[in-house]
Amino acid sequence: MTQLPDRATLREEAQRFLADNPDVQQIYIIYTDLVGVQRGKLLTRAELLPAWENGRFMACSAMSMDVTGRDVEETGMIWETGDADHTLWPVPGTLKRIPWTRVPQAQYLGSFHQLDGQGALAEPRHALKRITDRFDEFGLKPVAAVELEFYLLDRESALAGKPQPPKGLTVPERQRHFQGYYLQDLEDFAPFFDDLYAAAADQGLPLEALLSEYSPGQMEIGLKYRTDALLACDEAIQFKRLVKAIAEKHGLIASFMAKPYSAWAGCGMHLHVSLADDAGRNVFASDDVVANDLLRHAIGGMKCTMADGMAIFAPNANSYRRFRKASYAPIAPNWGFNNRSVSLRIPAGKGPARHVEHRASGADANPYLAMAAALAGVHHGLKHKIDPGPMVEGNGYEQPCDPMPTNWFAALDAFRKSPFAADYFGSEFVRIFTTIKEIEADRFYAEPQPLDFEFYLRTI
């Protein structure tokens, strides 16, 4: 059971915010659904304190939608329940002003609970909490960070479904070449990044290094390591909303699609994870990565469960276009030290900072669920003392390894049938998630695409 936040603490946070922000008259309550879409309501100032003292009702059907917002009746969560209300309870610490709007507004994150206070079963944040709680049996706590890649796109062409790189904001040049780590890209979009970092500071989001990635308009920003994996994912959710909003302010589209271009690199969400003991010490710390049994077992667990979790790491049709050889996206469950051709990378660095970078997820994945699946793999590896086998040396794309599911339907089938997924997420969660995504996949492939006509209209 996921416990409700302390009501007195919630009341104090809301009262303090209202006192400190007398000009704010509108407040968004935001939750992230199973497919990773941010949904919610816009409250008036007068509604904020009651919503923080007593929660805010939301229809059960809000947890049973595909990525287009269409109901998935097959989950049994809509008419069978009378579309009954659940309660959105605030996530403490997330009530913040929005720095990009025309009028003073604020936002906070909410999580779904049943009316009796139990965490809703098909709710991503609760799924992650249930898995992080399982590390208590080892006296360990997951430590995590989220690193996201995204594209800045020309707004008009992207909305027309024909994306192209945008013109720079300081110099109106449209970059069209592979230019990894290209400083000129950062300078050409400096007004966007200046506003982004300023707004992140206003919201207390701990952004770290910025770099121009391998393709035109592709960027990467990491968030600071957190000793609470839920906090790391809460901040990733807020970061994605922030990036999109600041891009719109500058006439751009920021996209976290896994593969908006066929010819250029896809966008990943790299999860950095380690474990801390009760004293806060990193139990993965080691100068010799092969000699640390906890690290090896964690990698072994993530490696042997990666195929089971691909429906979460790659949740959309577009996700599977990212997995190509020599693409900086992994194509097999393998591991290595200081090697970007593998799915589980141990970054270079000093022993005390040792951790694993889980590279399978696309930027389109739900951060809560991707982190949950990765940490479930860690727990599974520790519990069963799973050896990961030899690490990859050299080019991981050219070395034999067990494949991951290569398409959406295969990944969903693997997740639905997985004893590992049922153990860590619960069989009912697995049923609901796969039902939503299978119906979404069926709807997606039922629609003729422009390429259908290009390939087949006159040729067959």
Sequence and secondary structure as in RCSB ss.txt:
>XXXX:A:sequence
MTQLPDRATLREEAQRFLADNPDVQQIYIIYTDLVGVQRGKLLTRAELLPAWENGRFMACSAMSMDVTGRDVEET
GMIWETGDADHTLWPVPGTLKRIPWTRVPQAQYLGSFHQLDGQGALAEPRHALKRITDRFDEFGLKPVAAVELEF
YLLDRESALAGKPQPPKGLTVPERQRHFQGYYLQDLEDFAPFFDDLYAAAADQGLPLEALLSEYSPGQMEIGLKY
RTDALLACDEAIQFKRLVKAIAEKHGLIASFMAKPYSAWAGCGMHLHVSLADDAGRNVFASDDVVANDLLRHAIG
GMKCTMADGMAIFAPNANSYRRFRKASYAPIAPNWGFNNRSVSLRIPAGKGPARHVEHRASGADANPYLAMAAAL
AGVHHGLKHKIDPGPMVEGNGYEQPCDPMPTNWFAALDAFRKSPFAADYFGSEFVRIFTTIKEIEADRFYAEPQP
LDFEFYLRTI
>XXXX:A:secstr
      HHHHHHHHHHHHHH TT  EEEEEEE TTS EEEEEEEHHHHHHHHHH EEEEGGGGSB TTS B GGG
SSSGGGTS EEEEEE TT  EEETTSSS EEEEEEEEE TTS B TT HHHHHHHHHHGGGGGT EEEEEEEEEE
EEEEHHHHHTT     B SSS  B  S  TT HHHHHHTHHHHHHHHHHHHHHT  EEEEEE SSTTEEEEEE  
BS HHHHHHHHHHHHHHHHHHHHHTTEEEE  S S SSS   BEEEEEEEE TT  BTT  SSGGG HHHHHHHH
HHHHHTTTTHHHHS SGGGGGS  TTSSS  SS EEES TTSSEEE SS GGG  EEE   BTTS HHHHHHHHH
HHHHHHHHHT    S   S GGGS       SHHHHHHHHHH HHHHHHH HHHHHHHHHHHHHHHHHHHHS  H
HHHHHHTTT 
